[in-house]
Structures are given as C-alpha cells and as structure tokens.
Amino acid sequence: MAYKSGEAVVLSSDLELLHALPVAILVTRQGLICRANAAGAALLEAGTPGDLQGRLLSDFVHTLDKLRSSARLHQASAPEQTGLPNKPAEFRIRTTRGNLRMVLVSTVGITLDGAPALLICGMDMTHQNEIQEQLRESEHHFRRVFESMQDVYYRTNAQGVVQHVGPGVRRVLGYEPHEIEGHTAESYYPHSSDRDAFKAAIMAHGEVSDFPGQMVRKDGTVIDISISSHALFDHNGDFAGVEGLYRDVTQRKNLERELQRLATTDMLTGMANRRSFLEVAEAAFQRARESHAPLTLLMLDLDHFKTINDRFGHLEGDRVLAEFAQATRHQLRASDTVGRLGGEEFGLLLPHTTPTEGADIATRILEAIRALELTDSNGQPYRITTSMGLGTLSPGDRSLHDLLDRADQALYLAKRRGRNQLAVLDAGSDGTMAAPAAPP
C-alpha cells in the first residue's frame, strides 16, 4: 500500500501479526518502547517482548551513534513525514546482555491508539564476517579512546538526572560511573549558581563551549571544570536533556589566577599595585555616585623613608615597607582595598564610609605604625611614622581624579604641618576646597 506525505498511518493495537514477521519490529512513543515483536526481543536479547516495554530506545544505541539516531528519529516524527519510511541506515546497538550488533534500521511515523508513534524495523547485519570484524575493531578503538580521554562524556534528561557518564569520571571526580548515574548533575556542584548559569546558557543558546564552572570530587576537593554541551530535544521539539563533555581545568585556572595575582599585586607588600588599585577605585567611585553612598579615600606616605634607605640600605627599606603594609592591613575591613601607588606612597579605599568613620580608621593606622618596633642590622631599635590625607566623595566630583586630588592635597598638608598625622580637606557641594580641618 502506498501512502502520501502527511497521510495518517493507523496501526491496530492488536499487533499479533507483527510477531510473525522475521525482522525485528519496535514501536516507540516519546522515546519509550511500547511494543515489540518476537524478532525484536531476540535482536535485543530480551527474554520476552514484554521485557522491552517502558525501556528507553536510546539505552540500546551505541554512544557513537546516539546523535545520528536522535536526528533520524526526530526527522521521522515530523507530521509531514508520517507514513514515509526514511532511508535505511546502519547503527551500532548494545543488547540487554551488553553484546554489540550492527543493525540496518528503517523508521516510519505511525498513529497508534490515536496518538503519534514510530515504527522501527531492524535487520541484524552482524553475521557478516567483514562487518563483524570492522565492528570489533571500531569498538576496540572507541573503547581505548573513550577510556583514556581526559574529557568526561555525560547525558542528562530534562530533569537534570544523569543517564549516562563516561569512564573518565573516575579520574576527574573519583566516582565510578554507576555512582553518578541516576543522580542529578546539580548534586556535584559546590554552588547552585554555577549550575543555574549553565542551565540558563543552554536554554538561551542551545549549546555552550568552554563554559566555566566547578564540581566537587568524591574526596571533597573542589575543582574547576570546562563544559562543552548541547541541548537535546524530543520529536515534539521539547527540551529532553543535555549531552556533552566536561574536563578538569583546575591547573589551567590556577595558573590564570596566579598570573592575575602577579599582574595586580605589588610583590613586595602583597597589596594591590597601582593599576589594580585605581581600577577598583574607579568602580567604587561610580557605584557610590549612582547609589549616593559615602566613599572615603586615604593617601598614606611613610615619613622620611629616603633617610631609612640611606641609613640602613634598600634591603632594610624593603623590610620596612613590608612591615608597614602588614600593620596597615590588620586595621582594615574585608570591604576595604589598599594599594601601593609608588615608592612609599599608598592608597586606602573605604567604601560606604563617612569622613568621621574614615578618620577613626586612619587614627588606628597611625597608632599601629607608631607602635611598630623595628631594629637595624646592628640590633639598634628605631621607629617609623606616616602622614595621611583624607578625602571624601563630594556631589561636585566629576571623576575619580577629583577625589584622588583632594586626598593627595590633604596628604601634603599633613606633611607641611609636621608629618605623623592626618589631615582632611573637605569639598563643598560644587567640589571646591573648603578650609582644612584641624589635625586630630
């Protein structure tokens, strides 16, 4: 009987006739096997046709052929293809007993009990010696590559439950594949935000490449991963899960973090370097202006530092800078940022801090520096002091430069007044300088 494109093909619920056919017949609906004949059960090495009912068809398709199989099934499910068998093609399958077979498959869209379904016809080609040898060789090479690959192959369903994971998961996460399968992928993320970001990207673009994230190994270690995956869809076009690869990139990320640290950190003091400090300060300045939040900036300068270098040498001068940096950091909050701007000059950024609060922090730093007990190479004690200038964000400030300039002028005022103190320059609403505040 010939069928026209789009014409409904109705298969009676009574499928006794199919059991007499010598070729394997499977009927699937939404990826699940709902009917099978005796030849189909024999092909898949199931006890009876009923043993196959409710099983996912994809469970029997070899990993290398899953994408090609999914595409063909999706094509055959299109309404305009109903009743039109697609071109036969060979696929590798794995039976219920784990044996590999090469099968020639053709698929046609049908209507079963009033609902769309797929009728799949398969012919076992494995008996051909040449094909069998190619199959064994292909499987051998595939297994060797699959077992040794650094990437981890995985597939989840629409609910995020892992349906299959490759053996590489032993090296990457320390789990056996069966310990992962059946659990949600989200269970292995240390932060749900990483998984949420990944799902959002997949749903928005259908695929991701080198997507960053983290996972937790079986021993509790958190590692960095890179994910390259694509979304899977059923024959109705509905989201059906995710398939792809991920790999451990912890070493690469650690190197990137170290390079970032080297690029943004002053190696002597461990503080932010000038470029990094100014970048942080610029971002904080813009946020404070937009939110009308207070922002205070301190400029610090070690008093008579040239004398220390001339008297004790540059190695001792470096030690003084390191001691100064450590004493300063101990007085700061987690939200504060301190940076070495050059030589013996430092900047201290205090977000959400009023001038009065900033002056209190500056006073603590002054006292901490005065309390440092230093000794020269001969064991002789000496002390150091610092001068500080305070500037605060004004409504008239047009750029970060205005705030930096005000704090810098206050610093030089502290030096002119005799050093070892804090000076404050206030700005009016138009940004012009007001009279300097008296020293504390």
C-alpha positions as CSV (number, residue, x, y, z in Angstrom):
1,M,0.0,0.0,0.0
2,A,1.3,3.5,-0.9
3,Y,1.0,6.5,1.4
4,K,1.1,10.1,0.6
5,S,3.1,12.6,2.7
6,G,1.1,13.7,5.8
7,E,-1.4,10.8,5.5
8,A,-2.1,9.2,8.8
9,V,-1.0,5.6,9.2
10,V,-3.0,3.7,11.8
11,L,-1.5,0.6,13.5
12,S,-4.1,-1.5,15.3
13,S,-3.5,-2.1,18.9
14,D,-3.7,-5.8,18.1
15,L,-0.1,-6.5,16.9
16,E,-0.2,-10.3,16.7
17,L,0.6,-10.1,13.0
18,L,3.9,-8.4,13.7
19,H,5.1,-11.4,15.8
20,A,5.1,-13.5,12.6
21,L,7.4,-11.1,10.8
22,P,11.1,-12.4,10.6
23,V,12.5,-8.9,11.1
24,A,12.7,-7.0,14.3
25,I,9.9,-4.6,14.9
26,L,9.8,-2.0,17.7
27,V,7.1,0.7,18.3
28,T,8.1,3.7,20.4
29,R,6.3,6.7,21.7
30,Q,8.2,9.7,23.1
31,G,11.4,7.7,23.1
32,L,10.0,4.7,25.1
33,I,9.4,1.3,23.7
34,C,5.7,0.4,23.9
35,R,5.5,-2.6,21.5
36,A,8.0,-5.2,20.3
37,N,7.7,-8.4,18.3
38,A,9.5,-11.7,19.0
39,A,12.2,-10.9,16.4
40,G,12.8,-7.5,18.1
41,A,13.2,-9.2,21.5
42,A,15.6,-11.7,20.0
43,L,17.6,-9.0,18.4
44,L,18.0,-7.1,21.7
45,E,18.4,-10.4,23.6
46,A,15.4,-9.8,25.8
47,G,13.6,-12.6,27.5
48,T,10.2,-11.7,26.0
49,P,8.9,-8.7,24.0
50,G,7.2,-7.5,27.2
51,D,10.6,-7.1,28.9
52,L,11.4,-4.3,26.5
53,Q,8.2,-2.3,27.2
54,G,8.9,1.0,29.0
55,R,12.6,0.9,28.2
56,L,14.3,4.0,26.5
57,L,15.2,3.2,23.0
58,S,18.4,5.3,23.4
59,D,19.6,2.9,26.0
60,F,20.3,0.4,23.3
61,V,22.0,2.8,20.8
62,H,25.8,2.8,20.9
63,T,27.3,6.1,22.2
64,L,28.9,6.9,18.9
65,D,25.6,6.7,17.1
66,K,23.3,8.4,19.6
67,L,23.3,11.8,17.9
68,R,22.8,10.4,14.4
69,S,20.0,8.2,15.7
70,S,18.3,11.0,17.6
71,A,18.3,13.2,14.4
72,R,16.8,10.4,12.3
73,L,14.0,9.7,14.8
74,H,13.2,13.4,15.1
75,Q,13.0,13.6,11.3
76,A,10.7,10.6,11.0
77,S,8.5,12.1,13.7
78,A,7.7,15.2,11.7
79,P,4.0,15.3,10.7
80,E,4.7,15.7,7.1
81,Q,6.8,12.5,7.1
82,T,4.0,10.4,8.5
83,G,3.8,7.1,6.5
84,L,7.1,7.8,4.7
85,P,9.9,5.4,5.8
86,N,13.3,7.0,6.0
87,K,16.3,5.6,4.1
88,P,17.7,2.5,5.8
89,A,20.9,3.1,7.7
90,E,23.3,1.0,9.8
91,F,23.6,1.6,13.5
92,R,25.6,0.0,16.3
93,I,23.5,-1.2,19.2
94,R,24.2,-2.9,22.5
95,T,21.8,-5.6,23.6
96,T,20.4,-6.2,27.1
97,R,23.3,-8.5,27.7
98,G,25.8,-5.9,26.6
99,N,26.7,-7.5,23.2
100,L,27.3,-5.3,20.2
101,R,25.4,-5.7,17.0
102,M,25.3,-3.9,13.7
103,V,21.6,-3.3,12.6
104,L,20.1,-2.0,9.4
105,V,17.3,0.3,10.6
106,S,14.4,2.0,8.9
107,T,11.8,4.1,10.7
108,V,8.3,5.4,9.8
109,G,5.9,7.6,11.6
110,I,2.5,6.0,12.5
111,T,-0.5,6.5,14.7
112,L,-1.0,4.1,17.5
113,D,-4.2,4.1,19.5
114,G,-4.9,7.6,18.3
115,A,-1.5,9.0,19.2
116,P,1.7,9.6,17.1
117,A,4.3,6.9,17.4
118,L,7.3,5.5,15.5
119,L,7.6,2.0,14.0
120,I,11.2,0.9,13.8
121,C,12.3,-2.0,11.6
122,G,15.7,-3.6,12.2
123,M,17.7,-6.3,10.4
124,D,20.7,-7.8,12.1
125,M,23.8,-7.4,9.9
126,T,26.3,-8.6,12.5
127,H,26.6,-12.1,11.0
128,Q,28.6,-10.7,8.0
129,N,32.2,-11.5,8.9
130,E,33.6,-8.4,7.4
131,I,31.2,-6.1,9.2
132,Q,31.7,-8.1,12.4
133,E,35.4,-7.6,12.2
134,Q,35.0,-3.9,11.5
135,L,32.6,-3.6,14.4
136,R,35.0,-5.3,16.8
137,E,37.9,-3.1,15.6
138,S,35.8,0.0,15.8
139,E,34.6,-0.9,19.3
140,H,38.2,-1.7,20.4
141,H,39.5,1.7,19.2
142,F,36.5,3.5,20.6
143,R,36.8,1.9,24.0
144,R,40.5,2.6,24.1
145,V,39.9,6.3,23.3
146,F,36.8,6.5,25.5
147,E,38.6,5.0,28.5
148,S,41.7,7.2,28.1
149,M,40.2,10.5,27.1
150,Q,40.6,13.4,29.6
151,D,37.1,14.6,28.9
152,V,34.0,13.1,30.6
153,Y,31.1,12.3,28.4
154,Y,27.7,12.7,30.0
155,R,24.0,12.8,29.2
156,T,21.1,14.0,31.4
157,N,17.4,14.0,31.0
158,A,15.1,17.1,31.1
159,Q,15.1,17.0,35.0
160,G,18.9,17.0,35.1
161,V,19.3,13.4,36.2
162,V,22.5,11.8,34.8
163,Q,21.5,8.9,32.5
164,H,25.0,8.1,31.3
165,V,28.5,9.1,32.1
166,G,31.8,8.0,30.7
167,P,34.7,6.2,32.5
168,G,36.7,9.5,32.5
169,V,34.7,10.4,35.6
170,R,36.9,8.1,37.6
171,R,39.9,10.4,37.0
172,V,38.0,13.7,37.2
173,L,35.6,13.2,40.1
174,G,36.9,10.0,41.7
175,Y,33.5,8.2,41.3
176,E,32.6,5.1,39.4
177,P,30.1,5.8,36.6
178,H,27.3,3.8,38.3
179,E,27.7,6.1,41.4
180,I,26.9,9.1,39.2
181,E,24.2,7.7,37.0
182,G,20.7,8.2,38.5
183,H,21.7,11.3,40.4
184,T,21.1,14.9,39.5
185,A,24.1,16.7,38.0
186,E,23.4,19.5,40.4
187,S,24.4,17.3,43.3
188,Y,28.1,17.7,42.3
189,Y,28.2,21.5,42.1
190,P,29.5,23.3,45.1
191,H,27.5,26.4,44.2
192,S,24.0,26.1,42.8
193,S,24.6,29.4,41.0
194,D,27.1,27.7,38.7
195,R,24.5,25.1,37.6
196,D,21.9,27.8,37.3
197,A,24.1,29.8,35.0
198,F,24.9,26.8,32.9
199,K,21.2,25.8,32.5
200,A,20.3,29.4,31.6
201,A,23.0,29.5,28.9
202,I,21.9,26.1,27.5
203,M,18.3,27.2,27.3
204,A,19.2,30.6,25.8
205,H,21.6,29.3,23.1
206,G,21.1,25.6,22.8
207,E,24.8,24.9,23.4
208,V,27.8,26.1,25.3
209,S,31.5,25.8,24.6
210,D,34.3,26.0,27.3
211,F,31.7,27.1,29.8
212,P,33.3,27.7,33.3
213,G,32.1,26.0,36.5
214,Q,33.2,24.0,39.5
215,M,32.5,20.5,40.8
216,V,33.2,18.6,44.0
217,R,35.3,15.4,43.8
218,K,34.4,12.4,45.9
219,D,37.2,13.3,48.3
220,G,35.6,16.8,48.8
221,T,38.1,18.7,46.7
222,V,36.6,21.5,44.6
223,I,37.9,21.5,41.0
224,D,37.4,23.9,38.1
225,I,35.8,22.4,35.0
226,S,35.1,23.5,31.4
227,I,31.9,22.3,29.9
228,S,31.0,22.0,26.2
229,S,27.5,20.7,25.7
230,H,24.3,21.0,23.7
231,A,20.6,20.6,24.4
232,L,18.6,17.5,23.4
233,F,15.0,17.7,22.1
234,D,12.4,15.1,21.7
235,H,10.4,14.6,18.5
236,N,7.9,17.2,19.6
237,G,10.7,19.8,19.9
238,D,10.5,19.8,23.7
239,F,13.7,20.0,25.8
240,A,14.7,16.5,26.7
241,G,18.1,16.9,28.4
242,V,21.7,17.8,27.8
243,E,24.6,15.9,26.3
244,G,28.3,16.9,26.2
245,L,31.7,16.8,27.7
246,Y,33.4,18.4,30.7
247,R,37.1,18.3,31.7
248,D,39.2,19.2,34.7
249,V,40.9,22.6,34.1
250,T,42.0,23.3,37.7
251,Q,45.6,23.5,36.7
252,R,44.9,26.0,34.0
253,K,42.6,28.1,36.2
254,N,45.2,28.1,39.0
255,L,47.8,29.4,36.5
256,E,45.4,32.0,35.3
257,R,44.6,33.1,38.9
258,E,48.4,33.2,39.6
259,L,49.0,35.3,36.5
260,Q,46.1,37.6,37.5
261,R,47.6,37.9,41.0
262,L,51.0,38.7,39.6
263,A,49.5,41.3,37.3
264,T,47.5,43.0,40.0
265,T,49.7,42.7,43.2
266,D,52.7,44.5,44.4
267,M,55.2,41.7,45.1
268,L,57.0,43.4,48.0
269,T,54.0,44.4,50.1
270,G,51.3,42.0,48.9
271,M,49.0,44.9,48.3
272,A,47.2,45.8,45.1
273,N,49.5,47.5,42.6
274,R,48.8,51.0,41.3
275,R,46.9,49.9,38.2
276,S,44.7,47.4,40.1
277,F,44.0,49.8,42.9
278,L,42.9,52.6,40.5
279,E,40.6,50.1,38.7
280,V,38.9,49.1,41.9
281,A,38.7,52.8,43.0
282,E,37.1,53.8,39.7
283,A,34.5,51.1,40.0
284,A,33.8,52.0,43.6
285,F,33.6,55.7,42.7
286,Q,30.9,55.0,40.0
287,R,28.9,52.8,42.3
288,A,29.0,55.4,45.1
289,R,27.8,58.2,42.8
290,E,25.0,56.1,41.4
291,S,23.8,54.9,44.9
292,H,24.6,58.2,46.7
293,A,26.6,56.1,49.2
294,P,29.5,57.7,51.2
295,L,33.1,56.9,50.0
296,T,36.3,57.9,51.7
297,L,39.9,57.7,50.3
298,L,43.1,57.9,52.4
299,M,46.5,58.7,51.0
300,L,49.5,57.5,53.1
301,D,53.2,58.3,52.9
302,L,55.9,56.9,55.0
303,D,57.8,59.8,56.7
304,H,61.5,60.2,55.9
305,F,61.7,57.0,54.0
306,K,64.7,58.2,52.0
307,T,66.6,58.6,55.2
308,I,65.8,55.0,56.1
309,N,67.2,53.8,52.7
310,D,70.3,56.0,53.0
311,R,71.0,55.0,56.6
312,F,70.2,51.2,56.6
313,G,70.2,50.3,52.9
314,H,67.5,49.3,50.4
315,L,67.0,45.8,51.8
316,E,66.1,47.3,55.2
317,G,63.9,49.8,53.4
318,D,62.0,46.9,51.7
319,R,61.5,45.2,55.1
320,V,60.1,48.5,56.5
321,L,57.6,48.7,53.6
322,A,56.6,45.1,54.2
323,E,56.1,45.7,58.0
324,F,54.2,48.9,57.3
325,A,51.9,47.0,54.8
326,Q,51.2,44.2,57.3
327,A,50.4,46.6,60.1
328,T,48.1,48.6,57.9
329,R,46.1,45.6,56.6
330,H,45.4,44.5,60.2
331,Q,43.4,47.6,60.7
332,L,41.2,47.2,57.6
333,R,37.8,45.6,57.0
334,A,37.1,43.0,54.3
335,S,35.4,45.6,52.1
336,D,38.5,48.0,52.2
337,T,41.2,48.0,49.5
338,V,44.8,49.1,50.0
339,G,47.3,49.6,47.2
340,R,50.9,50.7,46.7
341,L,50.8,53.7,44.4
342,G,54.5,54.0,44.1
343,G,57.6,54.1,46.3
344,E,56.5,54.8,49.9
345,E,53.0,56.1,48.9
346,F,49.9,54.1,49.4
347,G,46.1,54.5,48.8
348,L,43.3,53.2,51.0
349,L,39.8,52.9,49.6
350,L,36.9,52.8,52.2
351,P,33.5,52.1,50.6
352,H,30.3,53.1,52.5
353,T,32.5,55.0,54.9
354,T,31.8,58.6,56.2
355,P,34.6,61.1,56.8
356,T,34.2,60.5,60.6
357,E,34.5,56.7,60.2
358,G,37.4,57.2,57.8
359,A,39.2,59.4,60.4
360,D,38.7,56.7,63.0
361,I,40.3,54.1,60.8
362,A,43.2,56.5,59.9
363,T,43.8,57.1,63.6
364,R,44.1,53.4,64.3
365,I,46.6,53.0,61.4
366,L,48.6,55.9,62.7
367,E,48.8,54.3,66.1
368,A,49.7,50.9,64.7
369,I,52.6,52.3,62.7
370,R,53.9,54.3,65.7
371,A,53.8,51.1,67.7
372,L,56.0,49.1,65.3
373,E,59.3,48.1,66.9
374,L,62.0,47.8,64.3
375,T,65.7,47.1,64.6
376,D,68.6,47.7,62.3
377,S,71.3,45.2,61.3
378,N,73.2,46.1,64.5
379,G,70.2,45.4,66.7
380,Q,69.5,49.0,67.4
381,P,65.8,49.9,67.7
382,Y,64.1,52.6,65.6
383,R,60.5,53.6,64.8
384,I,58.7,54.9,61.8
385,T,55.7,57.2,61.3
386,T,53.3,58.0,58.4
387,S,51.5,61.1,57.1
388,M,47.9,60.7,55.9
389,G,45.4,62.7,53.9
390,L,41.7,62.0,53.8
391,G,39.3,62.9,51.0
392,T,35.6,62.1,50.8
393,L,33.2,61.9,47.8
394,S,31.5,65.2,47.0
395,P,28.4,65.7,44.9
396,G,30.5,68.1,42.8
397,D,33.1,65.4,41.9
398,R,33.1,64.8,38.1
399,S,35.6,61.9,38.2
400,L,37.8,59.8,40.5
401,H,40.6,62.3,39.8
402,D,38.8,64.9,41.9
403,L,38.7,62.6,44.9
404,L,42.3,61.5,44.5
405,D,43.5,65.1,44.1
406,R,41.7,66.1,47.3
407,A,43.1,63.2,49.3
408,D,46.6,64.0,47.8
409,Q,46.4,67.7,48.8
410,A,45.4,66.6,52.3
411,L,48.4,64.3,52.5
412,Y,50.8,67.2,51.6
413,L,49.0,69.4,54.2
414,A,49.8,66.7,56.8
415,K,53.4,66.8,55.8
416,R,53.6,70.6,56.0
417,R,52.1,70.5,59.4
418,G,54.9,68.3,60.7
419,R,54.1,64.8,59.5
420,N,53.0,61.8,61.7
421,Q,49.3,63.0,61.5
422,L,46.1,63.0,59.5
423,A,44.8,66.0,57.5
424,V,41.4,66.4,56.0
425,L,40.3,68.6,53.1
426,D,36.5,68.9,52.7
427,A,34.8,69.9,49.5
428,G,31.7,71.9,49.0
429,S,28.7,70.8,47.0
430,D,30.4,72.3,43.9
431,G,33.6,70.4,44.5
432,T,35.7,73.5,45.6
433,M,38.0,73.1,48.5
434,A,36.9,74.3,51.9
435,A,39.1,75.3,54.8
436,P,41.3,72.4,56.0
437,A,40.2,70.6,59.1
438,A,42.3,70.9,62.2
439,P,44.6,68.0,62.8
440,P,43.4,65.3,65.3
